[in-house]
Amino acid sequence: MGAFEDELLAVLPRLRRFARALTHHAADADDLAQVTVEKALKARQQWQPGTRMDSWMYRIMRNAWIDTARARTRAAETFAPEEAGAHVANGGADTIEAHVEFGEVEAAMAELPGEQREAVALVLIEGLAYKEAAEILEIPMGTLTSRLVRGRQALAARLGEAA
């Protein structure tokens, strides 16, 4: 495999996390990740070797998600919730507790406005620098910072209630 394929494969787990943060549903996240990879493969000649593959892929994913959200709004499409067994734990008390905590964080993230959720996912979950996240979201650094502050406050308030 070449450099493009190697870097694409390396960023896949992070893409799936970002997709999950955007969509709130595992199946939708997998679909979004697949669409993103397909778009990247079709546009591979646009990627510049030596640049950040993850930033390029996050931008593709975000744009694909915006397109999907617009299409859903126009079509007034409704998706069924995940099946009841999707989050059944198969381990002991520690596994069950981890699933509960993850569910609480996931629920708190889902309540954030989309703009805050994107900022929180890129900076706090994916660990990107503020500048890089602002470039991906195509917003000024100050806007990113304010979205992060509001997102952190909302998450702290929500998770504080859950504790």
Buried (B, 14 or more C-beta within 10 A) or exposed (E): EEEBEEBBEEBEEBBBBBBBBBBBBBEBBBBBBEBBBEBBEEEEEEBEEEEBBBBBBBBBBBEBBEEBEEEEEEEEEEEEEEEEEEEEEEEEEEEEEEBEEEEBBEEBBEEBEEBBBBBBBBBBBBEBEBEBBBBBBEBEEEBBBBBBEBBBEBBEEBBEEEE
